[in-house]
Amino acid sequence: MNVGQSRWFASCAVAAILVAGYSTSALAQTRLANSPLAKTKSVTDTKIIHASHPALVASVLRLHAGSAAWRQAVEDLAATGRRALLVTPDQVRVADAPGAPARPFDDGVLAEVQPIPGENDTVDLVVVVINVELLEVLHARNGRMFDLDADLDRILAHEVYGHAMPYLLAGHLSGRCADPAPGQRATDACAIQRENEVRMELGLGRRDDYGLNGLALARRHHHRD
């Protein structure tokens, strides 16, 4: 798998995500009180964002510490009971339609967002899949392990703040914050604009395109080419 073949954003590309043996409808009713992130004082008083992978927990904490926009969104969600669940591909199975056979998550996708709709298209839970292992492999291959944390923060800024939080703030599928449409400038897209809010607060650079070029590992890859 090389950088050019890896897809970064494939938001809402699957019909269902199954996490840790639960259907997403059942998972939406679970408080996930044992999440390591739920024990971290700086975020867990609100219990809005849950993760178990140490790299994802660390990234969420960096974003929470460095971005006032992120903290405000978490504060706004605090009273709603809505939340984002951050998982890695090994923690999920996907299905192309309700009742269809479950299959492994596509290991060529770096990140994907799936809102879990309830009655009348309400949304109380958004599942965010982050392929930490693939990101590590790509960084090692391109000699940029020192940029790994920053790239992970960039991905979470897009997937969580750019995509997941608008669904959760609205509590409905109508809260969708889209990636660039065909022919649209990346910087005019809702999700890129939100991502750039957090990027600028954390000194992660402003994103003005779409795809892997927004990551440090891709800049290294193109330089070598």
HELIX and SHEET records of a PDB file:
HELIX    1   1 VAL A    3  GLN A    5  5                                   3    
HELIX    2   2 THR A   24  LEU A   27  1                                   4    
HELIX    3   3 PRO A   36  LYS A   39  5                                   4    
HELIX    4   4 LYS A   41  THR A   44  1                                   4    
HELIX    5   5 PRO A   54  GLY A   66  1                                  13    
HELIX    6   6 ALA A   68  LEU A   77  1                                  10    
HELIX    7   7 PRO A   89  GLN A   91  5                                   3    
HELIX    8   8 GLU A  119  ASP A  121  5                                   3    
HELIX    9   9 VAL A  132  ARG A  141  1                                  10    
HELIX   10  10 MET A  145  ASP A  147  5                                   3    
HELIX   11  11 LEU A  148  LEU A  156  1                                   9    
HELIX   12  12 ALA A  157  ALA A  164  3                                   8    
HELIX   13  13 MET A  165  ALA A  170  1                                   6    
HELIX   14  14 LEU A  173  GLY A  175  5                                   3    
HELIX   15  15 ALA A  186  ASP A  188  5                                   3    
HELIX   16  16 CYS A  190  LEU A  202  1                                  13    
HELIX   17  17 LEU A  212  GLY A  214  5                                   3    
HELIX   18  18 ALA A  216  ARG A  224  1                                   9    
SHEET    1   A 5 ARG A   7  PHE A   9  0                                        
SHEET    2   A 5 VAL A 109  PRO A 117  1                                        
SHEET    3   A 5 VAL A 123  ILE A 130 -1                                        
SHEET    4   A 5 ARG A  83  VAL A  87  1                                        
SHEET    5   A 5 ILE A  49  ALA A  51  1                                        
SHEET    1   B 3 ALA A  16  VAL A  19  0                                        
SHEET    2   B 3 VAL A  92  ALA A  95 -1                                        
SHEET    3   B 3 ARG A 103  PRO A 104 -1                                        
END                                                                             
